[in-house]
Amino acid sequence: MESKLYAVISDVIRNCFFTISEVATFFRGSEQRTKILKDGLEATGIPNCAIHNCNDTQWVERQDCVAVFSASFLSIVQALELLIERGLGDLTARTKSSGLHSNLCSLDSLSHF
């Protein structure tokens, strides 16, 4: 029983880091998306905040990565909503923004952040 619980917790943690890295990569992939996120962060009083990928080997960097993502969570969701509403980017980017938004707003994901 204990090993199953450990496996479930490990999967949840791995998925959390993966999601953070996917969001960071998505916003860094376009100047337009980066600007929308940056403007949203500044509007909420979080200036010069850069979400970044979680390093696979550096646990201190992972802690920083999660802390920045957590503090920026609402701005990230709002930026994704803005991208979806405006239909910005190509089909791939629009699909990705919608998928990330759905993932972040699902009850399962919210419990981890």
LOGULO-380447 format. One line per 10 residues: number of its first residue (from 1); their letters; for each residue x, y, z of N, C-alpha, C. Coordinates in pm, whole numbers, plus 32768, in hexadecimal, padded with zeros to 4 digits. Layout:
N
NUM	a	X,Y,Z,X,Y,Z,X,Y,Z ~ ...
//
This chain:
113
1	mesklyavis	8052,7F88,8000,8000,8000,8000,8057,807E,8000 ~ 80BD,807C,8054,8114,80F0,805E,815E,810B,7FDC ~ 8188,80A2,7F96,81D0,80B5,7F18,8174,80EE,7EAC ~ 80F4,80C9,7EAD,8095,8102,7E4D,8080,8197,7E68 ~ 8078,81BC,7EE6,8068,8248,7F0A,80E2,8298,7EDD ~ 8158,8260,7EF4,81D3,82A2,7EC9,81D4,82B4,7E32 ~ 81A8,824F,7DE9,81A5,8257,7D56,8144,82C3,7D28 ~ 80D1,82CD,7D69,806E,8333,7D44,80A5,83BE,7D61 ~ 80E2,83CF,7DD5,811B,8451,7DF9,818B,8476,7D97 ~ 81DE,8416,7D74,824A,8430,7D15,8213,845C,7C8E
11	dvirncffti	81A8,841C,7C61,816A,8443,7BE1,8131,84D0,7BE8 ~ 80F2,84F2,7C57,80B8,8577,7C68,8125,85E1,7C64 ~ 8191,85C9,7CAB,8200,8628,7CAE,823F,8635,7C24 ~ 8254,85C6,7BE1,828E,85C9,7B5A,8233,8616,7AFB ~ 81B1,85FD,7B02,8152,8644,7AAC,814F,86D9,7AC9 ~ 815C,86FD,7B47,815E,878B,7B6C,81D7,87D0,7B2D ~ 824E,8795,7B3A,82C6,87CF,7AFE,82BB,87D4,7A66 ~ 8282,876C,7A2C,8271,8769,799B,8215,87DA,796D ~ 81A7,87EF,79B4,8148,8859,7990,818A,88E2,799A ~ 81D4,88F9,7A04,821A,897A,7A13,827A,898F,799F
21	sevatffrgs	82C4,892A,797A,8323,8936,790C,82DB,894D,7887 ~ 826A,890B,7872,821D,891E,77F7,81E9,89AE,77EE ~ 81B9,89E4,785B,8187,8A6E,785C,81FA,8ACF,783F ~ 826B,8ABA,7881,82DE,8B12,786C,830C,8B0E,77DB ~ 8316,8A98,77A3,8341,8A89,7718,82DD,8ACC,76B9 ~ 825C,8ABC,76D5,81F5,8AF6,7681,8200,8B8E,767D ~ 820B,8BCE,76F0,8212,8C60,76F1,8295,8C95,76B9 ~ 8303,8C4E,76CF,8383,8C7A,7697,838C,8C62,7601 ~ 8333,8C13,75CA,8337,8BF1,753C,830A,8C5F,74DF ~ 82D9,8CCD,7515,82A8,8D3B,74C2,82B5,8DBF,750D
31	eqrtkilkdg	82E8,8E24,74C8,82F4,8EA8,7506,826B,8EDE,752C ~ 8208,8EC5,74D8,8180,8EF3,74F2,8148,8EB4,7572 ~ 815A,8E32,7581,8129,8DED,75FA,8177,8E1C,7675 ~ 81FA,8E2D,7666,824C,8E5D,76D5,821D,8EE6,7703 ~ 81FF,8F3E,76A4,81D2,8FC5,76C6,814A,8FC2,770D ~ 80F0,8F6F,76DE,806B,8F66,771E,807A,8F37,77AE ~ 80CE,8ED3,77C5,80E4,8EA3,784D,8128,8F0E,78A1 ~ 818F,8F4D,786B,81D8,8FB4,78B5,817C,9027,78DB ~ 8127,9054,787F,80C8,90BF,789C,8067,9096,790A ~ 8039,9018,7904,7FDE,8FE6,796B,8020,8FDE,79F3
41	leatgipnca	809D,8FB5,79F6,80E6,8FAD,7A75,80FC,9038,7AAF ~ 8122,9097,7A5A,8139,911F,7A8A,80B8,915F,7ABC ~ 8048,9141,7A7C,7FC7,9178,7AA6,7F9E,9146,7B30 ~ 7FCD,90D0,7B54,7FAC,9099,7BD8,801A,90B1,7C3F ~ 807E,9101,7C19,80E7,9125,7C77,8157,90BF,7C82 ~ 8169,906E,7C1D,81D6,900C,7C1D,8234,902F,7BA8 ~ 8286,9097,7BB8,82DE,90BF,7B4A,8358,9064,7B3D ~ 838F,9063,7AC5,840B,901B,7AA9,840A,8F8A,7ADA ~ 839B,8F4A,7ACB,838E,8EC0,7AF6,8394,8E67,7A7B ~ 83F1,8E0C,7A7A,83FE,8DB3,7A07,83E7,8D23,7A33
51	ihncndtqwv	837E,8CE7,79FD,836C,8C59,7A19,83D0,8C0E,79C3 ~ 8402,8BA2,79F9,8468,8B57,79B0,8454,8AC2,79C6 ~ 8496,8A76,7972,848D,89E4,797B,84C9,89B5,79FE ~ 8494,8947,7A2F,84C9,8909,7AA9,8540,88B3,7A82 ~ 85B1,88D1,7ABB,862B,8885,7A9F,861E,87F9,7AD9 ~ 8641,8795,7A8A,8633,870A,7AB5,8691,86E4,7B27 ~ 86FF,8729,7B36,8761,86FE,7B9A,8773,875E,7C0E ~ 874B,87D9,7C00,8762,883D,7C68,86E3,8853,7CBB ~ 86DD,8818,7D31,8665,8822,7D84,864A,88B0,7DB3 ~ 86B2,88FE,7DCD,869D,8988,7DF7,865A,89D7,7D87
61	erqdcvavfs	8686,89C0,7D0B,8647,8A04,7C99,85B6,89D8,7C88 ~ 859A,8959,7CA4,850F,892B,7C9D,84B8,8974,7D02 ~ 84ED,8987,7D7A,84A1,89CF,7DE1,8485,8A5D,7DB4 ~ 84E9,8AA0,7D7C,84D6,8B28,7D49,8471,8B2A,7CD8 ~ 847B,8AC8,7C80,8421,8ABD,7C0D,8390,8AB0,7C3B ~ 8377,8A5B,7C9D,82F0,8A47,7CD0,82BE,8AC4,7D18 ~ 8315,8B06,7D63,82EE,8B7F,7DAB,82C5,8BEE,7D4A ~ 8313,8C01,7CE1,82F3,8C68,7C7C,8272,8C45,7C34 ~ 8264,8BC7,7C10,81EB,8B9C,7BC9,8170,8BAF,7C21 ~ 817A,8B89,7C9D,810A,8B96,7CFA,80E1,8C29,7D0C
71	asflsivqal	8144,8C80,7D1D,8127,8D0F,7D2E,80EB,8D4D,7CAF ~ 810B,8D13,7C3D,80DF,8D48,7BBC,8065,8D00,7B84 ~ 8031,8C9F,7BCC,7FCB,8C44,7B96,7F54,8C8E,7B58 ~ 7F18,8CEB,7BA2,7EA1,8D31,7B6D,7EC3,8D82,7AF0 ~ 7F36,8DC2,7AEF,7F5F,8E0E,7A79,7F75,8DB3,7A01 ~ 7FAB,8D3D,7A19,7FC1,8CDC,79AD,7F3B,8CB0,7972 ~ 7EDD,8C8F,79C9,7E58,8C63,799B,7E14,8CD4,794E ~ 7E1D,8D4F,7981,7DDF,8DC1,793C,7E21,8DDB,78B5 ~ 7EA5,8DCC,78AD,7EEB,8DDE,782D,7EBE,8D75,77C9 ~ 7EAF,8CF9,77F6,7E7E,8C8F,779D,7DF0,8CAE,776E
81	ellierglgd	7D9B,8CE0,77C8,7D13,8D04,77A2,7D13,8D74,773A ~ 7D6B,8DD4,774B,7D76,8E42,76EB,7DA2,8E0E,7662 ~ 7E02,8DB4,7661,7E2F,8D79,75E4,7DBF,8D2D,759F ~ 7D70,8CE5,75EE,7D00,8C98,75B7,7C95,8CF5,757F ~ 7C71,8D5C,75CD,7C08,8DBB,75A2,7C2F,8E03,7522 ~ 7CAC,8E2C,751A,7CDA,8E78,74A5,7CFD,8E1E,742F ~ 7D07,8D9D,7448,7D2B,8D40,73DD,7DB5,8D5B,73A5 ~ 7E11,8D7F,73FD,7E97,8DA5,73D0,7EED,8D2B,73B0 ~ 7F41,8D3A,734E,7F9D,8CD0,7327,7F63,8C75,72BD ~ 7FB5,8C17,7294,7F89,8BB6,7231,7F31,8B4C,7276
91	ltartkssgl	7F00,8AEF,7228,7EA6,8A88,725C,7EE8,8A38,72CC ~ 7F67,8A18,72BC,7FAE,89CB,7321,7FB5,8A17,73A5 ~ 7FD5,8A99,739F,7FDE,8AEB,7418,7F56,8AFB,745A ~ 7EEE,8B0E,7409,7E67,8B1C,7442,7E3B,8A9B,7486 ~ 7E5B,8A2A,7449,7E3A,89A8,7483,7E87,8992,7505 ~ 7F06,89B6,7502,7F5C,89A6,7579,7F2B,89FF,75EA ~ 7F09,8A7C,75CD,7EDB,8AD6,7638,7E59,8AA3,7675 ~ 7E01,8A6F,7622,7D84,8A38,7654,7D9C,89BC,76AA ~ 7DF6,8966,767E,7E16,88EE,76C9,7E58,890D,774F ~ 7EB5,896C,774F,7EF6,8993,77CC,7E91,89D1,782C
101	hsnlcsldsl	7E39,8A25,77F6,7DD3,8A63,784A,7D79,89FA,7889 ~ 7D4D,899B,783B,7CF7,8930,786F,7D40,88E0,78DA ~ 7DBE,88C2,78C0,7E0E,8876,7920,7E1E,88C3,79A3 ~ 7E41,8941,799A,7E57,8990,7A13,7DD6,89A6,7A62 ~ 7D66,89AE,7A1E,7CE8,89CC,7A62,7C9B,8950,7A8D ~ 7CCF,88DA,7A6E,7C8A,8861,7A99,7C9A,8854,7B31 ~ 7C39,8819,7B70,7C3C,8809,7C01,7CB6,87B9,7C2D ~ 7CDC,8757,7BDF,7D4F,8705,7C01,7DCE,875A,7C04 ~ 7DE0,87AF,7BA0,7E59,8802,7B9B,7E59,886C,7C09 ~ 7DE7,88A9,7C23,7DE1,8913,7C86,7E0B,88E3,7D10
111	shf	7DF0,8868,7D30,7E15,8834,7DB3,7EAB,8827,7DC3 ~ 7EF6,8825,7D54,7F86,8815,7D5D,7FD0,8899,7D63 ~ 7F91,8905,7D33,7FD3,8987,7D34,7F9D,89D6,7DA7
//
